[in-house]
């Protein structure tokens, strides 16, 4: 088939362009082309012609085979990509799982949530500083951040991209470099942007620059809003030690929101953040719950653990928590109350968080022994970034006094025998 002009002559310009296009395709992707050489005749387009029927059959079989190959090859590439990014998916699942657990017993804070939502909507179309939620330890900042992340699609639209990190709960979220690494990868994948190149990931300063540039790139797309929630900024190792937050932008571009939480107190990370974020409107205090909300939280915790209290036990619990709205204190009281049997006549609960913590440690010592509890807590506190369950077991297995105290009345349940004197594992 050729193009001809109005006078019937061959359109040489069109033929030259077509030949050039075919040549470029053949040079760029020679493997995807399959040539069929046919002898032209007036009867060739007749379906009854055997040559024409054979050509159509071969063409159909070739198309099906090629399409199957391309589909399978694409699936293989996706599987390879999933394996390469397995660390990122695991990190995201970890924080989403903790968030679901934190919001399961969430109550109150409706007015604060509404105010935060209004602030996000008002600042969505213009540059604005990050928001900082602050309050004493145990006041409920983590649960509030998780609830805010859960409501984000309803506040800024269902296509809003939400990134949540509960800092210090995983290895990558315990240092600034790993934190920015995972956030940049997640945001790039969510917006279909190129991933950070290897040379960027080699230096922390380059990662910080890439993170700041990424926020502006997302803003310029003028489509989906991006919300990054970072809970417990004081748990990031570099922030805790150096009292510096070089990766924190003083202002966010339109459609990009950064929400952080930090503990208030003397010489805390909040003082460091105030040197970067000088706008007083960027700081939101998280206050205690009301007395009724505190009782509602206890009821939710009991229901979640499928426990209930007798009327006498409930009266004692409320009497020990008069108008208490501190979620951390309520959680400690719940941990004591959940151990009560129906016939238990409980002793009065502690009146302060310090006394409640001491009471919890005493109960653990009564259950597991003073030596084991002391060593477990000591090892956790002594480690730089905490210990996982497997790491804690490994450390305890090398402590002769712990092994002798634990195994003096019963034999180890494991098939592997831990030798206290040498710390060497040997199978019987």
C-alpha positions in Angstrom: 0.0 0.0 0.0 1.4 3.4 -1.0 0.2 7.0 -0.8 -0.4 8.9 -4.0 -1.0 12.5 -4.8 -4.2 14.0 -6.3 -2.7 13.6 -9.8 -2.0 9.9 -9.2 1.7 10.2 -8.8 3.6 8.5 -5.9 3.9 10.6 -2.8 7.6 10.5 -2.3 7.7 12.6 0.9 5.2 10.2 2.6 7.2 7.2 1.4 10.5 8.6 2.7 9.0 9.3 6.1 7.5 5.9 6.3 10.8 4.2 5.3 12.6 6.3 7.9 10.1 5.4 10.6 10.4 1.7 9.8 14.2 2.0 9.9 14.2 3.6 13.3 11.9 1.0 14.8 14.0 -1.8 13.3 17.2 -0.4 14.7 15.8 0.4 18.1 13.9 -2.8 18.8 14.8 -5.4 16.2 13.6 -8.3 18.4 10.0 -7.2 18.4 9.6 -7.2 14.5 8.7 -10.3 12.5 8.7 -9.9 8.7 6.3 -11.8 6.4 7.3 -12.0 2.7 4.3 -12.5 0.4 4.0 -12.7 -3.3 1.4 -10.1 -4.4 -1.4 -11.2 -6.7 -4.9 -10.0 -7.3 -6.4 -13.2 -5.7 -4.2 -13.0 -2.5 -6.8 -11.2 -0.4 -9.4 -13.9 -1.1 -10.0 -16.0 2.1 -10.4 -19.0 -0.1 -6.8 -18.6 -1.3 -4.7 -21.2 0.6 -1.7 -18.9 0.8 -3.8 -16.2 2.3 -5.4 -18.6 4.8 -1.9 -19.9 5.8 -0.6 -16.3 6.2 -3.5 -15.3 8.5 -3.1 -18.5 10.6 0.7 -17.8 11.1 0.0 -14.2 11.9 -2.6 -15.0 14.5 -0.4 -17.7 16.2 2.6 -15.3 16.2 0.5 -12.5 17.7 -0.8 -14.8 20.5 2.7 -16.1 21.3 4.2 -12.7 21.4 1.4 -11.3 23.6 1.8 -14.2 26.0 5.5 -13.6 26.2 5.2 -9.9 26.8 2.6 -10.5 29.6 4.8 -13.1 31.3 7.9 -11.0 31.0 6.1 -8.0 32.5 4.9 -10.2 35.4 8.5 -11.4 35.9 9.7 -7.8 36.1 7.0 -7.0 38.6 8.0 -9.9 40.8 11.7 -8.9 40.6 10.6 -5.3 41.6 8.6 -6.6 44.5 11.6 -8.6 45.8 13.9 -5.6 45.4 11.4 -3.4 47.4 10.5 -6.0 49.9 12.2 -4.0 52.7 10.0 -1.0 51.9 6.7 -3.0 51.9 7.7 -4.6 55.2 8.5 -1.1 56.7 5.1 0.2 55.5 3.2 -2.8 56.9 5.0 -2.5 60.2 3.9 1.1 60.8 0.4 0.5 59.5 0.0 -2.4 61.9 1.0 -0.3 64.8 -1.3 2.5 63.7 -4.3 0.1 63.5 -3.5 -1.1 67.1 -3.2 2.5 68.4 -6.5 3.6 66.9 -8.5 0.6 68.0 -9.1 2.2 71.5 -8.9 5.8 70.4 -11.5 8.1 72.0 -12.0 11.9 72.5 -9.9 14.6 70.7 -12.7 15.3 68.3 -12.4 19.1 68.6 -8.6 19.0 68.1 -9.0 16.7 65.1 -11.5 19.1 63.6 -9.2 22.1 64.1 -6.3 20.2 62.6 -8.4 19.2 59.6 -9.5 22.8 59.1 -5.9 24.0 59.3 -4.8 21.5 56.7 -7.6 22.4 54.3 -6.9 26.2 54.6 -3.2 25.8 54.0 -3.4 23.2 51.2 -3.2 25.8 48.4 -0.4 27.9 49.7 3.1 27.6 51.3 2.9 26.9 55.0 5.1 25.7 57.9 4.9 22.1 59.2 2.6 21.3 62.1 4.0 20.1 65.4 1.9 18.3 68.0 3.5 18.4 71.5 2.8 17.3 75.0 4.3 15.3 77.9 5.1 11.6 77.4 2.1 9.3 77.4 -0.4 12.0 76.7 -1.7 10.3 73.5 0.3 11.9 70.7 0.9 8.7 68.9 -2.8 7.6 68.9 -3.7 11.1 67.7 -1.2 11.0 64.8 -2.5 7.6 63.8 -6.1 8.7 63.9 -5.2 11.8 61.9 -3.6 9.6 59.2 -6.7 7.4 59.1 -8.9 10.4 58.5 -6.7 12.1 55.9 -8.6 10.9 52.8 -11.8 12.4 54.1 -10.0 15.7 54.9 -8.1 16.4 51.7 -9.6 13.9 49.2 -9.6 10.2 48.7 -6.5 10.4 46.4 -4.4 12.0 49.1 -1.1 10.1 49.6 -0.4 9.6 53.3 3.0 8.5 54.7 3.0 7.5 58.3 6.1 6.7 60.4 6.1 5.9 64.1 9.7 6.8 64.7 11.9 4.5 66.8 9.7 1.4 66.4 11.8 0.0 63.5 15.5 0.1 62.5 14.9 2.3 59.5 12.8 4.8 61.4 15.4 5.2 64.2 17.9 7.3 62.2 17.4 10.2 59.9 19.1 8.6 56.9 17.0 5.4 56.9 13.9 7.4 57.6 14.3 9.7 54.6 15.4 6.8 52.4 12.2 4.9 53.0 10.0 8.0 52.7 11.6 9.0 49.4 11.0 5.6 47.9 7.4 5.4 49.1 6.6 8.9 47.7 8.3 8.2 44.4 6.4 4.9 44.0 3.1 6.6 44.9 3.5 9.3 42.4 5.1 7.3 39.6 8.4 9.3 39.9 11.9 7.9 39.3 13.5 6.3 42.4 16.5 8.0 44.0 19.7 6.9 42.2 22.4 5.0 44.0 24.8 8.0 44.1 22.1 10.0 46.0 21.7 7.3 48.6 25.4 7.1 49.3 25.5 10.4 51.2 23.1 11.7 53.8 23.4 15.3 52.6 22.3 14.2 49.1 19.3 12.3 50.5 18.2 15.5 52.3 18.5 17.5 49.1 16.6 14.8 47.2 13.9 14.8 49.9 13.4 18.6 49.7 13.4 18.6 45.9 10.9 15.7 46.0 8.4 17.8 48.0 8.5 20.6 45.5 8.2 18.1 42.6 5.0 16.6 44.1 3.6 20.1 44.7 4.1 21.1 41.1 2.1 18.2 39.9 -1.0 20.1 41.1 -3.0 16.9 41.7 -2.9 14.7 44.8 -2.0 16.2 48.1 0.9 14.6 50.1 0.8 14.3 53.9 3.8 13.0 55.8 3.2 12.2 59.5 6.3 11.6 61.7 5.5 10.6 65.3 8.0 11.0 68.1 10.7 13.0 66.3 12.7 12.8 69.5 13.2 9.1 68.9 15.4 9.7 65.8 19.0 9.1 66.9 20.6 12.1 65.1 18.0 14.5 66.5 18.4 13.1 70.1 22.2 13.2 70.1 23.1 16.2 68.0 20.0 18.4 68.7 19.8 19.2 65.0 17.1 18.6 62.4 18.8 19.5 59.0 16.2 17.6 57.0 13.2 19.6 58.4 12.1 22.2 55.9 11.0 25.5 57.5 8.1 25.7 55.0 6.1 23.2 52.9 5.0 23.9 49.3 1.3 23.8 48.4 -0.4 20.4 48.6 2.4 19.1 50.7 1.9 18.7 54.5 4.4 17.7 57.2 3.0 16.8 60.6 5.3 16.0 63.5 4.9 15.1 67.2 7.4 15.6 70.0 7.6 15.5 73.7 7.6 18.7 75.7 10.0 19.2 78.5 13.3 20.8 79.5 16.0 20.7 76.8 14.0 18.5 74.5 13.8 18.2 70.8 10.9 20.7 70.9 13.3 23.5 71.7 15.4 22.5 68.7 12.4 22.5 66.4 11.4 26.0 67.7 14.7 27.3 66.3 13.7 26.1 62.8 9.9 26.6 63.0 9.4 30.1 64.5 5.7 30.5 63.6 3.7 30.0 66.9 0.7 28.9 64.9 2.6 25.7 63.9 2.5 24.3 67.4 -0.5 22.4 68.7 -0.6 21.2 72.3 -2.1 17.8 73.1 -4.0 18.0 76.4 -5.3 15.3 78.7 -8.6 13.6 78.2 -11.6 14.5 80.3 -12.7 12.2 83.1 -15.5 10.7 81.0 -13.2 10.1 78.1 -10.8 8.4 80.4 -13.5 6.0 81.6 -14.5 5.4 77.9 -10.8 4.6 77.1 -10.7 2.0 79.9 -13.9 0.4 78.7 -12.6 0.2 75.1 -9.4 -1.4 76.4 -11.3 -4.0 78.4 -13.6 -4.8 75.5 -10.6 -5.2 73.1 -9.1 -7.7 75.5 -12.4 -9.4 76.2 -12.3 -8.6 79.9 -14.9 -7.2 82.3 -14.9 -6.0 85.9 -17.2 -6.7 88.7 -19.1 -3.6 90.1 -16.8 -3.5 93.2 -13.7 -3.7 91.0 -15.0 -1.0 88.7 -15.8 1.3 91.6 -12.3 0.8 93.0 -10.8 1.5 89.6 -12.7 4.8 89.1 -11.9 5.8 92.7 -8.2 5.3 92.0 -8.4 7.5 88.8 -10.4 10.6 89.9 -10.8 12.7 86.8 -7.6 11.1 85.3 -7.3 11.9 81.6 -3.7 10.9 81.1 -3.7 8.0 78.5 -0.4 6.6 79.7 -1.6 6.5 83.3 -4.9 4.9 82.1 -3.0 2.3 80.2 -1.0 1.3 83.2 -4.1 1.1 85.3 -5.7 -1.1 82.7 -2.7 -3.5 82.7 -3.2 -4.0 86.4 -7.0 -4.3 86.2 -6.9 -6.9 83.4 -5.1 -9.3 85.7 -7.9 -9.3 88.2 -10.0 -12.5 88.5 -13.7 -12.2 89.3 -13.1 -13.2 92.9 -10.0 -10.9 93.3 -10.3 -8.2 96.0 -7.8 -5.7 94.4 -5.6 -3.3 96.4 -5.9 0.4 95.6 -4.1 1.4 92.4 -1.2 3.8 92.3 -2.1 7.5 92.2 0.8 8.6 89.9 2.5 7.4 86.8 5.7 6.7 88.6 4.0 4.6 91.3 2.0 2.8 88.6 5.2 1.9 86.7 6.8 0.7 90.0 3.7 -1.4 90.7 3.9 -3.0 87.2 7.5 -3.9 87.7 6.7 -5.5 91.1 4.0 -7.6 89.5 6.4 -8.7 86.7 9.0 -9.7 89.3 6.5 -11.7 91.2 5.6 -13.6 88.0 9.0 -14.0 86.3 11.5 -13.5 89.1 13.4 -10.4 90.2 16.7 -11.4 88.5 15.1 -12.0 85.0 13.1 -8.8 85.1 16.0 -6.7 86.2 18.3 -8.1 83.5 15.7 -7.8 80.7 15.0 -4.1 81.6 18.7 -3.4 82.1 19.7 -4.9 78.7 16.9 -3.0 76.9 17.9 0.3 78.5 21.6 -0.2 77.9 21.3 -0.9 74.2 21.6 2.1 71.9 18.4 1.5 69.9 16.6 -1.1 71.9 16.5 -4.9 71.3 14.2 -7.1 69.3 12.8 -10.2 70.8 15.3 -12.4 69.1 18.2 -10.2 70.1 17.0 -10.1 73.7 16.9 -13.9 73.8 20.4 -14.1 72.4 21.7 -11.7 75.0 19.9 -13.5 77.9 21.3 -16.9 76.7 24.8 -15.6 77.4 24.0 -14.6 81.0 25.0 -17.4 83.3 23.0 -16.1 86.3 19.8 -15.7 84.2 20.1 -19.3 82.8 20.7 -20.8 86.2 17.8 -18.9 87.7 15.4 -19.8 84.9 16.4 -23.4 84.5 16.9 -24.4 88.1 13.4 -25.9 88.4 12.7 -27.1 84.9 14.6 -28.1 81.7 14.7 -25.9 78.6 11.8 -26.5 76.2 14.1 -26.1 73.2 15.9 -29.0 71.6 19.0 -26.9 71.7 20.8 -26.9 75.1 22.3 -23.6 76.1 25.5 -24.2 78.0 25.7 -21.5 80.7 29.5 -21.6 81.2 30.6 -21.2 77.6 27.5 -19.7 75.9 27.9 -22.4 73.1 24.9 -24.1 71.7 25.1 -27.8 71.3 22.5 -30.3 70.3 21.9 -33.4 72.5 
